Amino acid sequence: MQRLVALLLFCLVLAPLRAASPLLTLENELLPSPAPLGASKPLSVGIFNGSLSLAWTTTEHDSSQTIWSSTYNAHKKSWRAAIKGQAYVDEHRPSSADSATVITQNAGRMAKAWFETDEKDPRILVSISPNAGEQFLMPVRVEDTRPTGTPDLVLLADGTVFVSWPEHYNQNETALWLRRISPGGSLSVPVLLAVLPAGQPAQLLAIVKDYDSTPAQLLIAYTLGAGESAQIVTRLLTIAPPVATANPCQICPDPDEAARGHALRGRVVTFSAARGTLTVNHGAIPDVLASGTTEFKVDPAILKQAAIGNEVFARIEKRDTEWWLFAARLILRRETPTTHQP
């Protein structure tokens, strides 16, 4: 009963803060762990030799540490047999729950998160750079109550950030939360992923799949228990696409669409209604696209407006293996046909 009352009070306090936040809907699946009982906390999780790999250590009889790793089979939603030795190690990820900064990058963007251990007001902060780390935007606070350890985060190709962190929960428990920061900067309602015994779980977050015709998938790994009974837990998080919200400005671009991908300025060289593409001559986008001529997939509405010689201001992003151009503004200047004198 006491726990129920505490939970109700917790929800009442957060209700005003979350009223204007979009929902984050996901499927949270528990995967059988490849690590044996007594394994250490997850050492790393990330792409290694083209596959998602989870690494951990075990303590041998002589007290030495052995590194093990397992790769994820996306088709079977399971881990392959563990391999001794070689493993992926990400130097950007801290190995302890301190105030170290966690950094990630994707397609010319960067994001970083850190835990400020203020005794009266501990907080989790996230800052995003749209230009590969040259400048970072003002940090945003993502936790709701009292975080207890280092966050982790991933950055999708479209600029969406997902951040996870541990928080104090009830009297003797720790909760793991996940929150989305949209390309336009809006925060979703946090989602509770798991409730664990009190402590500071070293959770790790990784991208399983990003940007095809199906929802993005993330993986979170953490330790449950301690000592010989410790168990590494892995959960597959399938993210539902965000629900579109009404734009109060009818003539303004959608904030998320205007922030997704990368800005491009160029001139239309040609277009193809059959392929649904627009070919644009453009300048370089550092760390993303070299200067030159690129064929972009576009929506039919953009093709209807396009003409050879149009100057175009737009956003671009890579979806699977194809570049897409969207949120386009075309300056309708048609080239004067060249006439040949006899």
LUMVEX-800166 format. One record per residue (C-alpha): residue number from 1; residue in one letter; z, x, y. Coordinates in Angstrom, 1 decimal. Layout:
LUMVEX-800166
NODE   seq   type       zz       xx       yy
NODE   NUM      A        Z        X        Y
...
END
This chain:
LUMVEX-800166
NODE   seq   type       zz       xx       yy
NODE     1      M      0.0      0.0      0.0
NODE     2      Q      0.9      2.8      2.4
NODE     3      R     -2.4      4.5      1.7
NODE     4      L     -4.3      1.2      2.4
NODE     5      V     -2.5      0.7      5.7
NODE     6      A     -3.3      4.3      6.7
NODE     7      L     -7.0      3.8      5.9
NODE     8      L     -7.1      0.6      7.9
NODE     9      L     -5.6      2.3     11.0
NODE    10      F     -8.0      5.2     10.5
NODE    11      C    -10.9      2.7     10.6
NODE    12      L     -9.6      0.9     13.7
NODE    13      V     -9.3      4.1     15.6
NODE    14      L    -12.8      5.2     14.7
NODE    15      A    -14.5      1.8     15.3
NODE    16      P    -15.1      2.2     19.0
NODE    17      L    -16.4      5.7     18.5
NODE    18      R    -18.9      4.7     15.9
NODE    19      A    -20.1      1.4     17.3
NODE    20      A    -23.2      2.9     18.9
NODE    21      S    -23.9      5.4     16.2
NODE    22      P    -26.8      4.8     13.7
NODE    23      L    -25.9      4.5     10.0
NODE    24      L    -26.5      7.3      7.6
NODE    25      T    -27.4      5.8      4.2
NODE    26      L    -27.6      8.0      1.1
NODE    27      E    -27.3      8.0     -2.7
NODE    28      N    -24.5     10.3     -3.9
NODE    29      E    -25.1     11.4     -7.5
NODE    30      L    -22.7     13.6     -9.4
NODE    31      L    -24.6     16.3    -11.4
NODE    32      P    -23.2     18.0    -14.6
NODE    33      S    -22.0     21.4    -13.5
NODE    34      P    -23.6     24.5    -14.9
NODE    35      A    -20.4     26.5    -14.3
NODE    36      P    -17.5     26.7    -16.9
NODE    37      L    -13.9     25.7    -16.2
NODE    38      G    -12.1     28.5    -14.3
NODE    39      A    -15.2     29.6    -12.3
NODE    40      S    -14.6     30.6     -8.7
NODE    41      K    -15.7     28.6     -5.7
NODE    42      P    -19.5     28.5     -5.2
NODE    43      L    -20.7     31.9     -4.0
NODE    44      S    -24.0     30.6     -2.7
NODE    45      V    -26.6     27.9     -3.0
NODE    46      G    -30.2     28.2     -1.7
NODE    47      I    -33.8     29.0     -2.5
NODE    48      F    -34.2     32.1     -4.7
NODE    49      N    -37.6     33.1     -6.2
NODE    50      G    -38.9     29.7     -5.3
NODE    51      S    -36.2     27.6     -6.9
NODE    52      L    -32.9     26.2     -5.8
NODE    53      S    -30.2     28.4     -7.2
NODE    54      L    -26.4     28.0     -7.5
NODE    55      A    -24.3     31.2     -7.9
NODE    56      W    -20.6     31.6     -8.8
NODE    57      T    -18.3     34.3    -10.2
NODE    58      T    -16.0     34.4    -13.3
NODE    59      T    -13.1     36.6    -13.9
NODE    60      E    -13.3     38.7    -17.1
NODE    61      H    -10.4     39.8    -19.3
NODE    62      D    -10.3     43.2    -17.5
NODE    63      S    -10.0     41.3    -14.1
NODE    64      S    -13.5     42.3    -13.2
NODE    65      Q    -15.8     39.7    -11.5
NODE    66      T    -19.2     38.7    -13.0
NODE    67      I    -21.8     36.8    -11.0
NODE    68      W    -23.6     33.9    -12.7
NODE    69      S    -26.4     31.7    -11.4
NODE    70      S    -28.3     28.6    -12.5
NODE    71      T    -31.5     27.1    -11.1
NODE    72      Y    -32.0     23.3    -10.5
NODE    73      N    -34.6     21.3    -12.4
NODE    74      A    -35.7     18.6    -10.0
NODE    75      H    -37.6     16.6    -12.6
NODE    76      K    -34.6     16.2    -14.9
NODE    77      K    -32.0     16.2    -12.1
NODE    78      S    -30.0     18.9    -14.0
NODE    79      W    -29.1     22.6    -13.9
NODE    80      R    -30.7     25.1    -16.3
NODE    81      A    -28.7     27.4    -18.5
NODE    82      A    -26.7     30.0    -16.5
NODE    83      I    -28.0     33.5    -16.2
NODE    84      K    -25.7     36.5    -15.8
NODE    85      G    -26.3     39.0    -13.0
NODE    86      Q    -29.0     38.3    -10.4
NODE    87      A    -28.2     35.7     -7.8
NODE    88      Y    -29.2     34.4     -4.3
NODE    89      V    -26.8     35.5     -1.5
NODE    90      D    -27.1     34.1      2.0
NODE    91      E    -25.6     36.5      4.5
NODE    92      H    -25.4     33.8      7.1
NODE    93      R    -22.8     31.8      5.1
NODE    94      P    -19.1     32.8      5.5
NODE    95      S    -17.2     33.4      2.3
NODE    96      S    -13.9     32.0      3.5
NODE    97      A    -12.7     29.0      5.5
NODE    98      D    -12.3     30.7      8.8
NODE    99      S    -14.0     30.2     12.2
NODE   100      A    -17.2     32.2     11.3
NODE   101      T    -20.4     30.7     12.6
NODE   102      V    -22.8     29.3     10.0
NODE   103      I    -26.5     29.7     11.0
NODE   104      T    -29.6     28.1      9.6
NODE   105      Q    -33.3     28.1     10.6
NODE   106      N    -36.5     26.2      9.8
NODE   107      A    -40.0     26.3     11.3
NODE   108      G    -39.1     27.9     14.7
NODE   109      R    -35.8     26.0     15.2
NODE   110      M    -32.3     27.2     14.6
NODE   111      A    -28.9     25.5     14.3
NODE   112      K    -25.4     26.9     14.1
NODE   113      A    -22.0     25.3     13.4
NODE   114      W    -18.5     26.6     13.6
NODE   115      F    -14.8     25.6     13.2
NODE   116      E    -12.5     26.1     16.2
NODE   117      T     -9.0     26.4     14.9
NODE   118      D     -7.1     25.0     17.8
NODE   119      E     -3.6     24.0     16.7
NODE   120      K     -3.5     20.8     18.7
NODE   121      D     -7.2     19.9     18.6
NODE   122      P     -9.2     21.6     15.9
NODE   123      R    -12.9     20.8     16.0
NODE   124      I    -16.3     21.3     14.4
NODE   125      L    -19.1     22.1     16.8
NODE   126      V    -22.9     22.3     16.3
NODE   127      S    -25.5     23.8     18.6
NODE   128      I    -29.3     23.6     18.2
NODE   129      S    -32.0     25.9     19.4
NODE   130      P    -35.6     24.5     19.7
NODE   131      N    -37.1     28.0     20.4
NODE   132      A    -36.0     30.2     17.5
NODE   133      G    -32.7     31.2     19.0
NODE   134      E    -33.8     32.2     22.5
NODE   135      Q    -31.6     29.4     24.0
NODE   136      F    -29.1     27.1     22.3
NODE   137      L    -28.3     23.6     23.6
NODE   138      M    -24.8     22.5     24.6
NODE   139      P    -22.6     22.2     21.4
NODE   140      V    -21.8     18.7     20.1
NODE   141      R    -18.6     17.8     18.4
NODE   142      V    -19.2     16.2     15.0
NODE   143      E    -15.8     15.6     13.3
NODE   144      D    -13.6     12.5     13.9
NODE   145      T    -10.1     13.6     13.2
NODE   146      R     -8.6     16.9     12.0
NODE   147      P    -11.0     19.3     10.3
NODE   148      T     -9.5     21.9      8.0
NODE   149      G    -12.2     24.5      7.4
NODE   150      T    -15.6     26.0      7.9
NODE   151      P    -18.6     23.6      8.1
NODE   152      D    -22.0     24.1      6.5
NODE   153      L    -25.3     22.8      7.7
NODE   154      V    -29.0     22.5      6.9
NODE   155      L    -32.0     22.0      9.1
NODE   156      L    -35.0     19.9      8.0
NODE   157      A    -38.6     20.7      9.1
NODE   158      D    -38.6     17.7     11.6
NODE   159      G    -35.6     19.1     13.4
NODE   160      T    -33.0     16.8     11.8
NODE   161      V    -29.6     18.6     11.1
NODE   162      F    -27.1     17.6      8.4
NODE   163      V    -23.6     19.1      8.7
NODE   164      S    -20.7     18.9      6.2
NODE   165      W    -17.1     19.8      6.7
NODE   166      P    -13.6     19.2      5.2
NODE   167      E    -11.0     17.1      7.0
NODE   168      H     -7.3     16.3      6.5
NODE   169      Y     -7.1     13.0      4.7
NODE   170      N     -3.9     11.0      4.1
NODE   171      Q     -0.9     13.1      3.5
NODE   172      N     -2.0     15.5      0.8
NODE   173      E     -5.8     15.2      0.4
NODE   174      T     -8.9     16.7      1.9
NODE   175      A    -12.1     14.7      2.5
NODE   176      L    -15.6     16.1      2.6
NODE   177      W    -17.9     14.4      5.2
NODE   178      L    -21.6     14.5      6.0
NODE   179      R    -23.2     13.6      9.3
NODE   180      R    -26.8     13.6     10.6
NODE   181      I    -27.9     14.8     14.0
NODE   182      S    -31.3     13.4     14.8
NODE   183      P    -34.1     15.5     16.4
NODE   184      G    -33.3     13.6     19.7
NODE   185      G    -29.6     14.5     19.4
NODE   186      S    -28.0     11.3     18.3
NODE   187      L    -25.1     11.4     15.8
NODE   188      S    -25.0      9.1     12.8
NODE   189      V    -21.8      7.5     11.5
NODE   190      P    -20.2     10.1      9.2
NODE   191      V    -20.4      9.5      5.4
NODE   192      L    -17.5     10.3      3.1
NODE   193      L    -18.8     12.3      0.2
NODE   194      A    -15.6     13.1     -1.8
NODE   195      V    -11.8     13.1     -1.6
NODE   196      L    -10.0     16.1     -3.1
NODE   197      P     -6.5     17.4     -3.4
NODE   198      A     -5.2     19.1     -0.3
NODE   199      G     -6.7     22.5      0.4
NODE   200      Q     -9.8     24.0      2.1
NODE   201      P    -12.8     23.5     -0.2
NODE   202      A    -15.5     26.0      0.3
NODE   203      Q    -18.4     23.5      0.3
NODE   204      L    -22.0     24.7      0.5
NODE   205      L    -25.0     22.5      1.5
NODE   206      A    -28.6     23.1      0.7
NODE   207      I    -32.0     21.4      0.9
NODE   208      V    -33.4     20.3     -2.4
NODE   209      K    -36.5     18.5     -1.1
NODE   210      D    -37.8     18.0      2.4
NODE   211      Y    -40.8     16.1      3.8
NODE   212      D    -43.1     14.5      1.4
NODE   213      S    -43.7     10.8      0.7
NODE   214      T    -40.2     10.4     -0.8
NODE   215      P    -36.7     10.7      0.9
NODE   216      A    -35.3     14.1      1.6
NODE   217      Q    -32.7     15.4     -0.8
NODE   218      L    -29.7     17.7     -0.2
NODE   219      L    -27.2     19.3     -2.6
NODE   220      I    -23.5     19.9     -1.9
NODE   221      A    -21.4     22.2     -4.1
NODE   222      Y    -17.6     22.6     -3.9
NODE   223      T    -14.6     23.4     -6.1
NODE   224      L    -12.2     20.9     -7.6
NODE   225      G     -8.9     22.2     -8.8
NODE   226      A     -7.7     25.8     -9.0
NODE   227      G     -7.1     28.6    -11.5
NODE   228      E     -8.2     28.1    -15.1
NODE   229      S     -8.8     24.4    -14.5
NODE   230      A    -11.1     24.9    -11.5
NODE   231      Q    -14.4     23.2    -11.7
NODE   232      I    -17.5     23.6     -9.5
NODE   233      V    -18.9     20.2     -8.6
NODE   234      T    -22.5     19.6     -7.5
NODE   235      R    -23.7     16.4     -6.0
NODE   236      L    -27.3     15.3     -5.2
NODE   237      L    -27.6     13.5     -1.9
NODE   238      T    -30.8     11.4     -1.5
NODE   239      I    -31.1     10.5      2.2
NODE   240      A    -32.6      7.1      3.2
NODE   241      P    -34.9      7.3      6.3
NODE   242      P    -33.1      6.3      9.5
NODE   243      V    -33.6      2.7     10.6
NODE   244      A    -35.5      2.5     13.8
NODE   245      T    -33.5      1.3     16.8
NODE   246      A    -34.7     -0.6     19.8
NODE   247      N    -35.9      1.6     22.7
NODE   248      P    -34.5      0.2     26.0
NODE   249      C    -37.4      1.9     27.9
NODE   250      Q    -40.6      0.2     26.7
NODE   251      I    -42.9      2.8     28.2
NODE   252      C    -40.8      5.8     27.2
NODE   253      P    -41.4      7.8     23.9
NODE   254      D    -38.9      7.4     21.2
NODE   255      P    -36.2     10.1     21.7
NODE   256      D    -36.4     11.4     18.1
NODE   257      E    -40.2     11.4     18.0
NODE   258      A    -40.3     13.3     21.3
NODE   259      A    -37.9     15.9     19.9
NODE   260      R    -39.3     16.3     16.4
NODE   261      G    -41.5     19.2     15.5
NODE   262      H    -42.9     21.5     18.2
NODE   263      A    -44.7     21.0     21.5
NODE   264      L    -48.4     21.7     21.6
NODE   265      R    -50.9     21.8     24.4
NODE   266      G    -54.6     22.1     23.8
NODE   267      R    -58.1     20.7     24.0
NODE   268      V    -59.9     18.5     21.5
NODE   269      V    -62.8     20.4     19.8
NODE   270      T    -63.9     17.7     17.3
NODE   271      F    -62.5     14.8     15.3
NODE   272      S    -63.2     13.1     12.0
NODE   273      A    -62.5      9.4     11.4
NODE   274      A    -63.3      9.9      7.7
NODE   275      R    -60.6     12.6      7.2
NODE   276      G    -58.2     11.1      9.9
NODE   277      T    -58.1     14.5     11.7
NODE   278      L    -58.3     15.9     15.2
NODE   279      T    -59.3     19.6     15.6
NODE   280      V    -57.6     21.2     18.6
NODE   281      N    -57.9     24.6     20.3
NODE   282      H    -54.4     25.6     21.4
NODE   283      G    -52.2     28.5     22.4
NODE   284      A    -49.6     30.1     20.1
NODE   285      I    -46.3     28.6     19.2
NODE   286      P    -44.0     31.5     18.4
NODE   287      D    -42.8     31.8     14.8
NODE   288      V    -44.7     28.6     14.0
NODE   289      L    -48.5     28.7     14.7
NODE   290      A    -50.9     31.3     15.9
NODE   291      S    -53.2     30.6     18.7
NODE   292      G    -56.6     29.3     17.7
NODE   293      T    -58.2     26.1     16.4
NODE   294      T    -56.4     23.9     14.0
NODE   295      E    -57.2     20.6     12.2
NODE   296      F    -54.4     18.1     12.5
NODE   297      K    -53.8     14.9     10.6
NODE   298      V    -53.3     12.0     13.1
NODE   299      D    -52.6      8.3     13.1
NODE   300      P    -55.7      6.0     13.6
NODE   301      A    -54.4      5.0     17.1
NODE   302      I    -54.8      8.5     18.3
NODE   303      L    -58.3      8.8     16.9
NODE   304      K    -59.4      5.7     18.7
NODE   305      Q    -58.5      7.4     22.1
NODE   306      A    -59.8     10.8     21.3
NODE   307      A    -62.9     12.3     22.7
NODE   308      I    -64.3     15.9     22.6
NODE   309      G    -63.0     17.8     25.6
NODE   310      N    -59.8     15.8     26.0
NODE   311      E    -56.8     17.8     27.0
NODE   312      V    -53.9     16.9     24.7
NODE   313      F    -50.1     17.2     25.0
NODE   314      A    -48.4     16.4     21.7
NODE   315      R    -45.8     17.2     19.1
NODE   316      I    -46.8     18.8     15.8
NODE   317      E    -45.0     19.3     12.4
NODE   318      K    -45.9     20.3      8.9
NODE   319      R    -45.6     17.6      6.2
NODE   320      D    -46.1     19.0      2.8
NODE   321      T    -49.1     21.4      3.3
NODE   322      E    -50.7     19.6      6.2
NODE   323      W    -50.1     19.8      9.9
NODE   324      W    -49.6     16.5     11.7
NODE   325      L    -50.1     15.8     15.4
NODE   326      F    -48.1     12.8     16.9
NODE   327      A    -46.5     11.5     20.1
NODE   328      A    -49.8     12.5     21.8
NODE   329      R    -50.9     12.1     25.4
NODE   330      L    -54.6     12.5     25.9
NODE   331      I    -56.1     13.1     29.3
NODE   332      L    -59.4     11.2     29.0
NODE   333      R    -61.9     13.7     30.3
NODE   334      R    -65.2     13.5     28.4
NODE   335      E    -67.5     16.5     28.5
NODE   336      T    -70.7     16.0     30.3
NODE   337      P    -73.6     16.3     27.7
NODE   338      T    -75.6     19.5     28.1
NODE   339      T    -79.2     18.9     29.0
NODE   340      H    -81.9     21.4     28.1
NODE   341      Q    -84.7     22.0     30.6
NODE   342      P    -88.1     22.4     29.2
END
